[in-house]
Amino acid sequence: MRILRKFLFSFAEKRSFFALTDDYLPSIGKLLKLKRCSNKSAKKLVPYRPKLKQKSIFISAESMDNSALKTIENMIDETPIYSAKTYSRTLRQIEKLKYRKAKTIEEAKEYATKTLGIKSYDIPDVEVANQINLSMTNAIKKSRGRIKLPDKVEYTSITTGDKKFTSLDCPAQTLWHENTNEIVLQINKDYFDNIDNAINNYLNRYKLNGQLVQNSKGKDCIKLITSYKYDNTLNRYYRLYKQGKLTAKAKIDFDNLLQKASYEEKALLASKDSLIDYLKQKRGIDLSHLTHEEYMTKARELLLDIRNTYKMVLSAKAFETQNAVGLDAHVLHELGHSTHFREINFADYGKEVEGAFNQEELMTALKITPYATKNKGELIGEYIKGKLSGDKYSSDVDELFESCFKSPFHVYA
């Protein structure tokens, strides 16, 4: 057995097979006794947790409207061609991969090209470049190389043919260039240039709703009506934004936090029947006869009062993706796309993702994020983003993802 193990170890290393053993040959992975990849260099935004009693009364998306060696050789030979490309790494290489924060654009580009293997890298902001490099590094380590990086990373204006979205709604996108067969991660210049408008749209809505207030210490804050995980973090960003102290990357994080808070609030208010029953019991007020706009205004007002009075916050618990934030979240989502592109014939991509979800699948996809309901491709991107950022999903979500991606996606500590 020792001789066989040594032979297999040597053979797998030469064939850059280490990153594939757990996904394709789990029994061989055990035979080789592959060591789990550590991720000591991982960094992410860690929120202050509000010291409030949390109570969840509205549950989930469901209630929302809306021969031994020969065999091994054959299996390796049948592995898709992408696994033999230059960006494949052995497990040893992955374990040694260590993120290095750059002080200059040149250093960031050197790390991306020489360490990560990106062919072309053009990002003008060093903080943004550092976050992209960190996200890609952590994704490789956490997935043991299952994540496949793009060939190019560029900073450019993005156009979109989707009438539901403008270019300003698209912080990043991943493209396949048919003439060069290259995959390109584009960071949207227009989104950066207009980020203040996006942020102020959220803040103006909070102002109209009476949710821009001062706390007991006289500090400006946004009074959320939900138990949103990044409550205090969001308000630190808010105060720094008002002082003009947020960097370009921090503004993206702030915008993303505002978006997630908005999703959570909408999910809570959309649990209309449950919420009406709860408020009638808690406050003796019946909102069932009100118009939609009147209901939204009054329900929000009562929930804010309950939060202030009882120091208790309510949650819709509609989405299982919670940890991905800001620019890191956008990059991880796009890495999900680049990995998907590597694993299929891109000419067939449309066929791979077309077809609407049925009602049950739609409700399951909604547990990831609302954007995951768009199509199978976006579900893959959102799921992989969540997994790489530390989220755990229920079995029905895992099964739906595997039916779209054609295999599971494992993340390791």
N, C-alpha and C positions, 0 to 999 in steps of 0.2 A: 504493500500500500504506500509506503514511504517513497519508493522509486516512482510509482505511478503518479503520486502527488507532485513530485519534483518535475517529472516530465510534463504534466499538464500545466504546471505553473509556468515553465519555460515557454511552452507552446502558446499559451494564452497571452503571455506578455508580448511575444513577438507579433502576435496578430492583433494587438491593441484590443483585447477581448475583455479586459477587466471591467470596464464600465458597462458591459452587457451581461455579465454572468447572472446577476440577480434578476434581470428582466427576462432573459431568454433561457437560462439554464440554472435555476435556483439550486438544484442538487449538486451541480458542479461547483457552484459558488461555495457551498458548504464544504465540499471535498478539498477545495483549495484553501479553506479557512480564511477567506478574505476578511480583512479587518475593516470595521466601519470607519467611515471618513469623519474626522473631527472637524468642527467648524468654529474654532476659537476666534477667528477673525470676523465672524458675523457681527454686524451692527444693524440696529434698526431703531426707529423712533419708539421710545418707551414712555407711555403716558403716565401722568399722575392719575391715580385712581381716586375719584371723589369719595369722601367719607360719608356717603349717604346710604341709607337702607334702600336696597333695590328690590323691587317687586315686579314680577312679570305676570300680567293677566291676559295678554292677548297673544295667542300662540300661533306662530308660523304662517307660512305662505298658503297652506292648504285652506285656511279660513279666509283668505283675501279674495276680493272680487277678481276681481279679475284673475453492436460489436463495439463496442465501446468507442474506441478512438475514431473509427470510420464514421460512426454516428456523429461524433463531435465535429469531425472535419466537415461532414455534410451540412450540419447545422450552421457552422461558421460560414461556409460557402454560400448558404442560402440567406445569410443575414443581408439586409439592404446595403447597397453600395456606399451609403453615406458613412457607415461605421468605419470604413477603411481610409477616410479622408484625413488630411493633416491635422484637423482640429480634434480628432479622437485622442483621448488621453488614457494612460493606464491608471489604475487605482493609486499606485505609488506617486505618479505625477499629480494627481488630484489632491492627495494628502499634503503634498509639499507646496501646493499652490497657495500663495499668501498675498492678500491684498496690500498694496502699497499706496498710501495717499500721496497724491502729487501736489507740488507747490506751484507748478506752472503748467500751462497747456501742453508744452513740449513733453514734460514728464508724464502727463496723463496719456498722451498719444503713444509714447514709447511703451508704457505698460500695456495699453490695449493691443498694440501691434505685436510686440515681442513676447509678452507673457500670455495674453489671451488669444493671440493668433488672428486678430482682426486685420483684414487686408488694407482697408482704408478707413481712416478715423478723422472726422472733422467736426469737432465741437468747440465753439469759441469761449465758453464760460468754464473756468477750471472747477468750480463747485459742482456744476451740472455734470461735467466729464467725470469727476470723482464718484458721484453717485451712480452714474451708469456703469462705471468700472466695478464698483463695489457690488452692485446688484448682479452683474454678470458673473463675478467671482463666486459670490455666495450661491448663486443658482447652480453653477457647475459642481461645487462642493456638496451641497445638500442633495443633489440628484445623482451624485457619483458619475457625472459625465453624461447623464441621459439628456440633459438640456443641450441643445445645439445652438451655437451662437451665429449671428448673421455674418456675412462676409464684409459688409461695410456698415459704418455708423455715420450718419450725416445730419447736419443742421440745415433745414430747408423749409420753404413754404409748402404746405400740404393742401392739396385740393381733394375734394370728395364728391363722388357722384350720388351719394345718398341724400335725398331731399330732406330727410328727417334731421340730418346733422350738417352743420357748417364746418369749415376748416378750423374754426375757433373751438369747436367741441372735441377736437381730435388732437390731444397733446403729442401723440406718437402713432406711427403705423409701420407695418412690416410689408415690404413688397418683394415680389420675385421678378427679376428681369429676364425675360425669355431669351433675349439675344446673347446674354452673357451667362445665363443660368446662375446668377448671383442673387443672394438674399440680402436686402438692405433694410436696416432699421433707421427710420427717419424720425428725428425730433423736430417738432413743428415750431419754426421760427415765429409764425403768426400768433400762435398760442402764447408764447413768451411775451411778445410785443403787446398783447392785449389782455394780459392776465389781470391787470387792475380793474378792467371793465367787468370781467367775470366775477371777481371778488365783490365788487361794489353792488352788483346785481343781487347777490345773496344778502349783503348787509342792508341794502335798502328795503328788502322784503322783511327782514327781521325788525327794522325800524318801524315799518307800517304796522306790524303785528305787536308793537310795544315790547319787543324782546331785547332791545338794546338798553341796558339799565346799568346802574352802579350797585356793586355788592356792599356788604356791611362795612368793608374797609375803604369804601369810596373809590374802588377801582372799576373801570369800565368793563363790562362783560356782556356776553350773549347768553340770555337765559333760555336754555333749551327745555323742551317739555318731555324729553326722553332720557333714558339712562345711558345716553350715548357714551361709548367707551372712552373717547378722547375729549371729554367735556373740558377739563381744566387745561389740557394741552391746547385745545382750540382757542381758549380765551387768552392764553399767553401769546399765541400768534396774533390774535385780534389786537391786543394792546401794542405789540411791537409794530404791527402794520399801521396803526394810527400814528405812531411815532416815526414812520418812514424808515424802520430799521430792518425790514425783511429783505433778504437777498432774493435773487431770481429763483433759485431752487426752493427756498423757504416759502415763497409765494405759491408755488405749485403745490407744496404740501398743505398750505392753508386752504387753497381752493379745493383740494381733494377732501380735506376734513369737512369743509362746509357742505360739499356734495353728499358725503356719507351721512352727515347729520340730517340733511334734508330728506334723504331716502328713509332714514329711521323715523322721522316725524311723519312723513306721508304714510308709511306703513302703519303707524299707530292710529292715525286719524282714519285710515281706510278700514280699520276694524270697527266699522261704524256700529253695528248691532251690539257687539260686546261692550264697546265704549259707552254707548247710550245707557245700557243696563247698569254698568259700573257707576256712572255719574249720577244716575237716578238714585242708586242705593247710597252712594257716598255723600251726595250733596242735596238729594231730594229734588233735583231739577230734571225735568223731562225734555229732551231735545228732539224727540222723534217727529214733532210737527214742523220743525224749522226747514227752511230751504237749505240747499247744499252750502251756500256761502255763509248763511247765518250759523249753520251747524259748525262749520270749520272755525269760525271766529269764536263762538261761545265755548266750544269744546277746548280750544287752545287756552282760552282765558281760565277755564275751570281747572285744567291740568296744571297750569302755572301756579294757581292758588293752592292746589293740593301739594305741589312740590314745596312751596314756601312754608305752608302750614305744618305739614307732617314730615318735612325733610325726607320725603320719599319720592322716588322717580319711577316712572313706568316705562316699559319697553315692549315694542312689538315683537321682538325676537324673530323677525321675518327672514333675516339673512344669516347664513353660516360663515360668510367671508367677513372677517373683522380686522385682521392684523395688517393687511396691506395698506400702505399709506403713501400718498404723494407720488413723486417722481419714481421712487422705487417700485410702487405698484404698477405704474404705467410700463416700466421697463420689463418687469416680470411677466406682465400680460403679453407683451410683444415677443418675449422669449418663448412663451407658449406657442405662438404662431410660427416662429422660425423653426422650432422643434417639429411641429406638425408638418411644415413644408418639407423638411428633410426626410420625413418618413413616408411620404407619398409621392406619386408622380404628379407634379404640380399642374400639369395639363388637365388632370382629373379633379382638381381642387373644388371646382364648382359642384361637381356631382357628389363629392364627399360631404359637403356642408349644406346642400340644398334640401328642401323639404321642411315644412313647418312641423313644430312639435305638436303632438296631440295634447289634450287638456291636462292629462296626468303628467306628461313630460314637462309641460310648461310650468306647472306648479312646482315640480322638482327642480327645474332649472332656476326658478325664482329664488329658491333657497340659497343659491350661490350669490347672485346679484341680479338686479333687474336687467342689466346688459347681457347677461348670460342667456336670456330668453330670445335674443335676436336670431341666432342660428347656431348650428353645431360648432362652427369655427370659433365663434365668440365664447361659447360655453367652454370650449377647450382652453382658450386663453385665460378666461376668468378662473377656471378651476385650478389650472397650473399656477397661476398667480397666488391664489389662496393657499395652496399646498406649500409653495416655496416660502410663504410668509408665516407659516406656522398654524394654519387653520386645519381643523379636522371636520370631515363631512360625514353625514349619515349614510347608511348603506345604499339607500335609493339614489342618492346623488352620485356616489362612487359608481354604481352600476350604469347610470345614464352616461356618465363621462366615458366609461370603458366601452360602451356601445358606439360612442362617437369617435373615440381615439383609437379603438381597436386593440387596446391593451391598458393595463393599469399604469399609474404613474406613482412611483415610490419616492419618498423623501426621507432622508436619514439625518439623525441628530449630529 
